Amino acid sequence: MTAETDGPDPTTSLLAFFGSEVLRLRTAAKWSQGHLAAKALTTQAMISYIEGAKRVPTIELAHSLDAAFGTDGHFARLHPLVIRYAYPSWFLPYVQLEREAVTLRSFQSQVIHGLLQTEDYARAMLKSVRPDNLDDLVAARMSRQIMLDGDEPPRTWFVLDEYALLRHIGGPDVMRAQLARLLKASESPRTVIQVIPVDRPEHPGLAGPFTIMSFDEGPDVLYVDGFSQGRTATEPSEVRDATHAYDLLRATALPPEASAELIGRHLKGLSA
């Protein structure tokens, strides 16, 4: 079997079933992944990810697959089920808001933000809670990063505590790749990364991580992480308080250039 005919067990999850259906129809048509990608207006890499249940398909891709295969809405009908089981019900509204945002401002105190995680880092972090659907959770997390690959991705601002850099999730090799990913992300003109060093222990983010999302239309939305689940908030006073706290966090953190140097030092320390 070649890589282009391998696929996950379709009985393991709806995401795997969706991928197996793409693989089944593509194989029956005797198309390469590249040929299907051209017909579905996507990339060969994305077709490979979808067939391997490594990414959650967008509704746009589902429609494009139906158009390519002539399957009369088959994949579009499957899509809501895939989404329902790929993301916890309480988290799905945030994922939808995240995709629509034109600006995201996030603070993380313990781990790297999901939009910046490598697959190995995400897997090691999620594995620690021993979920039954680890592969689906990893695929869902990595799928969120697709929003950063568009022609005009949102402007993103990430402030993180240095303690997140000191927590070597997955071990040295995984963390080296993760720190390299942060440095690469910081080179994007639409992404800013700042680090609050450990010698500044008091700061407005001690209550926990949060994200503020802004849109072309409508008010800002606040998302606050929690132990069992997060919550979104639109109450103007709460959003204003979070915005003020975020401004203070940016003022407390090292400037972007100095933050990149600090990340680089952590990377060098792991490479020594």
C-alpha positions as CSV (number, residue, x, y, z in Angstrom):
1,M,0.0,0.0,0.0
2,T,1.2,3.5,-0.8
3,A,0.8,6.6,1.3
4,E,-2.0,7.7,-1.0
5,T,-4.1,4.6,-0.4
6,D,-3.5,4.3,3.4
7,G,-6.3,5.6,5.7
8,P,-7.5,5.3,9.3
9,D,-10.0,2.8,10.5
10,P,-13.3,4.5,9.6
11,T,-15.0,2.9,12.6
12,T,-12.9,4.8,15.1
13,S,-14.5,8.3,14.7
14,L,-16.6,10.4,12.5
15,L,-13.5,12.3,11.4
16,A,-11.9,9.0,10.3
17,F,-15.1,8.1,8.5
18,F,-15.1,11.4,6.6
19,G,-11.5,10.8,5.6
20,S,-12.2,7.3,4.5
21,E,-15.0,8.4,2.3
22,V,-12.8,10.9,0.6
23,L,-10.1,8.2,0.1
24,R,-12.7,5.6,-1.1
25,L,-14.2,7.9,-3.8
26,R,-10.8,9.2,-4.9
27,T,-9.4,5.7,-5.2
28,A,-12.5,4.6,-7.2
29,A,-12.1,7.5,-9.5
30,K,-8.4,6.6,-9.9
31,W,-7.3,10.2,-9.0
32,S,-4.2,11.2,-7.3
33,Q,-4.4,13.4,-4.2
34,G,-3.0,16.3,-6.3
35,H,-5.7,15.8,-8.9
36,L,-8.5,15.9,-6.3
37,A,-6.9,18.9,-4.7
38,A,-7.0,20.8,-8.0
39,K,-10.7,19.9,-8.5
40,A,-11.6,20.8,-4.9
41,L,-9.7,24.0,-4.9
42,T,-7.4,23.0,-2.1
43,T,-3.9,21.6,-1.6
44,Q,-2.5,18.1,-1.9
45,A,-1.3,18.4,1.7
46,M,-4.8,19.2,2.9
47,I,-6.3,16.2,1.0
48,S,-3.6,14.0,2.7
49,Y,-4.5,15.4,6.1
50,I,-8.2,14.9,5.5
51,E,-7.8,11.3,4.3
52,G,-5.6,10.6,7.3
53,A,-8.1,12.2,9.8
54,K,-5.4,14.7,10.7
55,R,-7.5,17.8,10.1
56,V,-11.1,18.8,10.6
57,P,-12.6,19.8,7.2
58,T,-14.2,23.2,6.8
59,I,-17.8,23.4,5.4
60,E,-16.3,25.1,2.3
61,L,-14.0,22.1,1.7
62,A,-17.0,19.7,2.2
63,H,-18.9,21.6,-0.5
64,S,-15.9,21.5,-2.8
65,L,-15.5,17.8,-2.3
66,D,-19.1,17.3,-3.2
67,A,-18.6,19.4,-6.3
68,A,-15.5,17.5,-7.3
69,F,-17.0,14.0,-6.8
70,G,-20.6,14.9,-7.8
71,T,-21.8,13.4,-4.6
72,D,-24.9,15.7,-4.2
73,G,-24.2,17.0,-0.7
74,H,-22.8,13.9,0.9
75,F,-19.8,15.6,2.5
76,A,-21.8,18.7,3.4
77,R,-24.3,16.5,5.3
78,L,-21.5,14.7,7.1
79,H,-19.8,17.9,8.1
80,P,-22.1,19.0,11.0
81,L,-21.6,15.5,12.6
82,V,-17.9,15.7,12.2
83,I,-17.8,19.1,13.8
84,R,-20.1,18.1,16.7
85,Y,-17.8,15.3,17.7
86,A,-14.4,16.9,16.9
87,Y,-15.0,19.8,19.3
88,P,-16.6,19.8,22.7
89,S,-20.0,21.4,22.4
90,W,-19.1,24.2,24.7
91,F,-15.9,25.0,22.7
92,L,-17.5,25.0,19.2
93,P,-18.9,28.6,19.5
94,Y,-15.4,29.8,20.3
95,V,-13.9,28.0,17.3
96,Q,-16.5,29.7,15.1
97,L,-15.8,33.1,16.5
98,E,-12.0,32.6,16.3
99,R,-12.4,31.9,12.5
100,E,-14.4,35.1,12.0
101,A,-12.1,37.4,14.1
102,V,-9.9,40.0,12.4
103,T,-7.8,40.5,15.5
104,L,-7.0,38.1,18.4
105,R,-5.3,39.2,21.6
106,S,-4.4,36.3,23.9
107,F,-2.6,35.7,27.2
108,Q,-1.4,32.3,28.2
109,S,0.3,31.5,31.6
110,Q,0.9,27.8,31.5
111,V,1.1,26.5,27.9
112,I,1.7,27.8,24.4
113,H,-1.5,29.0,22.7
114,G,-3.2,26.4,20.5
115,L,-2.8,28.4,17.4
116,L,1.0,28.3,17.8
117,Q,1.4,24.7,19.0
118,T,3.2,22.0,17.0
119,E,1.4,18.7,16.5
120,D,3.8,16.9,18.8
121,Y,3.4,19.5,21.6
122,A,-0.4,19.4,21.3
123,R,-0.4,15.6,21.4
124,A,1.8,15.5,24.5
125,M,-0.3,18.1,26.3
126,L,-3.6,16.5,25.5
127,K,-2.4,13.0,26.2
128,S,-1.8,13.9,29.8
129,V,-5.5,13.9,30.6
130,R,-5.9,10.4,28.9
131,P,-8.8,11.2,26.6
132,D,-10.6,8.5,24.7
133,N,-10.4,10.5,21.4
134,L,-6.8,11.8,21.5
135,D,-6.3,11.6,17.7
136,D,-9.5,13.6,17.1
137,L,-8.6,16.3,19.7
138,V,-5.1,16.7,18.1
139,A,-6.6,17.0,14.6
140,A,-9.2,19.5,15.8
141,R,-6.5,21.6,17.5
142,M,-4.2,21.6,14.4
143,S,-7.2,22.4,12.2
144,R,-7.7,25.7,13.9
145,Q,-4.4,26.9,12.6
146,I,-5.7,26.9,9.0
147,M,-7.0,30.4,9.7
148,L,-3.4,31.7,9.8
149,D,-2.6,30.4,6.3
150,G,-5.0,32.5,4.3
151,D,-4.3,35.5,2.1
152,E,-5.2,37.9,4.9
153,P,-5.0,36.1,8.2
154,P,-6.1,37.9,11.4
155,R,-3.8,40.1,13.3
156,T,-2.7,38.1,16.3
157,W,-1.0,39.3,19.6
158,F,0.2,36.6,22.0
159,V,1.5,37.4,25.5
160,L,2.7,34.4,27.4
161,D,4.4,33.9,30.7
162,E,8.0,32.6,30.6
163,Y,6.8,29.7,32.8
164,A,5.2,28.3,29.6
165,L,8.6,28.2,28.0
166,L,10.1,26.5,31.1
167,R,7.4,23.7,31.0
168,H,9.1,21.2,28.6
169,I,5.9,19.5,27.5
170,G,6.8,16.3,25.5
171,G,10.5,16.5,26.4
172,P,13.5,18.3,25.0
173,D,13.0,17.3,21.3
174,V,9.3,18.3,21.2
175,M,10.1,21.6,23.1
176,R,12.9,22.5,20.7
177,A,10.5,22.2,17.7
178,Q,7.9,24.2,19.7
179,L,10.3,27.0,20.5
180,A,11.4,27.1,16.9
181,R,7.8,27.3,15.8
182,L,7.3,30.4,18.1
183,L,10.3,32.1,16.6
184,K,9.1,31.5,13.1
185,A,5.6,32.8,14.0
186,S,7.1,35.9,15.5
187,E,8.6,36.8,12.1
188,S,5.1,37.2,10.5
189,P,4.2,40.9,10.2
190,R,0.7,40.1,11.4
191,T,1.8,38.3,14.6
192,V,3.3,39.7,17.7
193,I,4.7,37.6,20.5
194,Q,5.7,39.0,23.9
195,V,7.0,37.1,26.9
196,I,6.6,38.2,30.6
197,P,9.9,37.1,32.2
198,V,9.9,35.2,35.5
199,D,11.6,38.1,37.3
200,R,8.3,40.0,36.9
201,P,6.0,37.7,39.0
202,E,3.2,40.2,39.6
203,H,1.1,41.0,36.6
204,P,-2.6,41.3,35.6
205,G,-2.8,37.8,34.1
206,L,-2.5,35.9,37.4
207,A,-6.2,35.1,37.3
208,G,-5.7,32.9,34.2
209,P,-5.6,32.8,30.4
210,F,-8.0,34.7,28.2
211,T,-8.5,35.9,24.7
212,I,-10.1,39.0,23.2
213,M,-11.5,38.7,19.7
214,S,-12.4,41.7,17.4
215,F,-14.5,41.6,14.3
216,D,-15.2,43.7,11.2
217,E,-18.7,44.2,12.6
218,G,-20.1,43.9,16.1
219,P,-18.5,44.2,19.6
220,D,-15.4,42.5,20.9
221,V,-15.9,39.1,22.5
222,L,-14.0,37.8,25.5
223,Y,-13.1,34.1,26.0
224,V,-11.9,32.9,29.4
225,D,-10.4,29.5,29.9
226,G,-11.6,27.3,32.8
227,F,-10.8,23.9,34.3
228,S,-13.7,21.9,32.9
229,Q,-14.7,24.4,30.1
230,G,-14.2,27.9,29.0
231,R,-16.8,30.6,28.5
232,T,-17.4,33.6,26.2
233,A,-18.5,37.0,27.4
234,T,-19.9,40.0,25.6
235,E,-20.8,42.2,28.6
236,P,-19.2,45.5,27.8
237,S,-17.8,46.2,31.2
238,E,-16.2,42.7,31.4
239,V,-14.7,43.1,28.0
240,R,-13.4,46.6,28.9
241,D,-11.8,45.2,32.0
242,A,-10.1,42.4,30.0
243,T,-8.9,44.9,27.4
244,H,-7.4,47.1,30.2
245,A,-5.7,44.0,31.7
246,Y,-4.3,43.1,28.3
247,D,-2.9,46.5,27.8
248,L,-1.1,46.2,31.2
249,L,0.2,42.8,30.3
250,R,1.7,44.1,27.0
251,A,3.3,46.9,29.0
252,T,4.7,44.4,31.6
253,A,6.1,41.9,29.0
254,L,9.3,42.3,27.1
255,P,9.2,44.0,23.7
256,P,8.8,41.6,20.8
257,E,12.5,41.7,19.8
258,A,13.6,41.0,23.4
259,S,11.0,38.3,23.7
260,A,12.3,36.6,20.6
261,E,15.8,36.7,22.1
262,L,14.5,35.2,25.3
263,I,12.8,32.4,23.4
264,G,16.0,31.9,21.4
265,R,18.0,31.5,24.7
266,H,15.6,28.8,25.8
267,L,16.0,27.1,22.5
268,K,19.7,27.3,22.7
269,G,19.6,25.9,26.2
270,L,17.7,22.9,25.0
271,S,20.1,22.3,22.2
272,A,23.2,22.4,24.3
